[in-house]
């Protein structure tokens, strides 16, 4: 069954397809016919059964929860690997390189390379309402010096130092973070 969410995705896809075709081929009679077909195809709902928005939201929420869990799981698999400044994996990491790697592989999200840029991503969340996959930052919210990934049960994974490598630690056993961002929502 197709939900309202899927219809929005299809319409968005049609728009992006049209934009791409115009950029690639310019305006022509053939292109106008193709775009007209695409518009008719993607907006026709005569034979589509639409499920309720609640069901679509449940499916979407379930998908996000699975991604959060996958991010936490992959982060934990990196524990024990080395710390190298500037490294982005898969054998060694620095703190922001670990975050970038895990999100690209498990969260299907491309995040910026540095901690300073990563703190600008996502939605700010309370440190009292953390969910798996949330990013934790230390330092100021404008210029953080460290980032880690919350993995649940008051634990986080981070590329700590060259002598420690990638660790899973309790939030209470480390300096408490100054900010948290939710990338997957």
C-alpha positions in Angstrom: 0.0 0.0 0.0 1.1 3.5 -0.7 0.9 6.2 2.0 0.7 9.9 1.8 4.4 10.0 2.7 5.2 7.8 -0.3 3.2 10.1 -2.6 5.1 13.1 -1.3 8.4 11.2 -2.0 7.2 10.4 -5.5 6.3 14.0 -6.2 9.6 15.1 -4.9 11.4 12.6 -7.1 9.4 13.7 -10.1 10.4 17.3 -9.4 14.1 16.4 -9.1 13.8 14.3 -12.3 12.3 17.2 -14.2 15.0 19.6 -12.9 17.7 17.1 -13.9 16.3 16.6 -17.4 16.0 20.3 -18.1 19.6 20.9 -16.9 20.8 18.0 -19.1 18.7 18.5 -22.2 17.4 22.1 -22.1 13.9 22.9 -23.3 12.6 20.9 -26.3 9.2 19.5 -27.5 10.3 16.0 -26.6 11.3 17.0 -23.1 8.0 18.8 -22.6 6.2 15.6 -23.6 8.4 13.5 -21.2 7.9 16.0 -18.3 4.1 16.0 -19.0 4.1 12.2 -18.8 6.1 12.2 -15.6 3.7 14.7 -14.0 0.7 12.6 -15.0 2.3 9.4 -13.8 3.4 10.7 -10.4 0.3 12.7 -9.7 -2.3 10.1 -10.8 -3.9 8.5 -7.7 -6.8 6.8 -9.4 -5.6 3.3 -8.6 -3.7 4.1 -5.4 -4.8 3.0 -2.0 -3.7 5.6 0.5 -3.2 4.5 4.1 -3.7 6.8 7.0 -1.1 9.4 8.0 -0.8 7.7 11.4 0.3 4.4 9.7 2.7 6.3 7.5 4.2 8.1 10.6 4.5 4.8 12.4 6.4 3.3 9.5 8.6 6.4 9.3 9.3 6.4 13.0 10.1 2.7 12.9 12.6 3.4 10.1 14.3 6.2 12.0 14.5 4.0 15.1 16.2 1.2 13.1 18.7 3.7 11.7 19.4 5.0 15.2 20.0 1.5 16.4 22.2 0.7 13.4 24.3 3.9 14.1 24.8 2.8 17.8 25.6 -0.7 16.8 28.2 0.3 14.2 29.7 2.8 16.6 30.2 0.1 19.2 31.9 -2.1 16.6 34.6 0.5 16.2 35.6 0.2 19.9 39.3 -0.8 20.2 40.4 0.8 16.9 43.1 3.4 16.9 43.0 7.1 17.2 44.9 9.1 14.5 44.3 12.8 14.1 42.5 13.4 10.8 41.6 9.7 10.2 38.2 8.8 8.9 38.3 5.0 9.1 37.8 2.2 8.7 40.9 1.2 10.7 41.5 4.4 12.8 39.6 7.6 13.5 39.7 10.9 15.1 36.5 12.0 16.9 34.7 13.7 14.0 36.0 11.1 11.5 34.4 8.4 13.6 31.1 10.3 13.6 31.3 10.9 9.8 32.1 7.3 9.1 29.4 5.7 11.3 26.7 8.0 10.0 27.6 7.5 6.3 27.7 3.7 6.7 24.8 3.1 9.1 22.7 6.2 9.1 22.8 6.9 5.4 23.8 10.5 6.2 26.7 12.5 4.9 28.0 14.7 7.7 30.7 17.4 7.5 34.2 16.4 8.4 35.0 18.5 11.4 33.5 18.8 14.9 33.0 22.5 14.3 30.8 21.7 11.2 29.1 18.7 12.7 27.7 20.8 15.6 25.7 22.9 13.0 23.8 19.8 11.8 20.6 18.3 13.2 18.3 19.5 15.9 19.4 20.5 19.4 18.1 18.1 22.1 18.2 18.1 25.8 20.9 16.0 27.4 18.2 14.5 29.6 16.3 13.2 26.5 19.0 11.5 24.5 18.3 8.7 22.0 20.6 6.3 20.3 22.6 8.0 17.6 22.5 11.5 19.1 25.7 13.4 18.8 27.3 14.6 22.0 29.6 17.7 22.0 32.1 19.0 24.5 33.2 22.7 24.6 31.1 25.6 23.5 28.2 25.2 21.2 29.9 27.5 18.7 33.4 25.9 18.9 33.2 22.4 20.4 36.5 20.5 20.7 35.2 16.9 20.9 32.2 14.8 19.6 30.9 11.3 20.4 27.9 9.2 19.6 25.3 8.3 22.3 24.6 4.5 22.1 22.0 4.2 24.9 22.1 3.2 28.6 24.0 6.3 29.5 26.9 5.2 27.3 28.7 6.9 24.4 31.4 5.9 21.9 34.1 8.3 20.9 37.7 8.4 19.5 39.3 9.6 22.6 43.1 10.1 22.3 46.0 8.4 20.5 46.8 6.4 23.6 43.2 5.3 24.2 41.8 4.9 20.7 38.0 4.4 20.3 36.2 3.8 23.6 32.7 3.1 24.9 32.3 5.0 28.1 29.6 6.0 30.6 28.6 9.6 30.5 29.2 9.8 34.2 32.8 8.6 33.8 33.8 11.4 31.4 33.3 15.1 31.4 29.6 15.8 30.9 28.9 17.0 27.3 27.8 20.6 26.8 25.4 19.9 23.9 23.6 17.2 22.0 22.2 17.2 18.4 19.8 14.7 16.9 20.7 13.9 13.3 18.0 11.2 12.7 14.5 12.4 13.4 
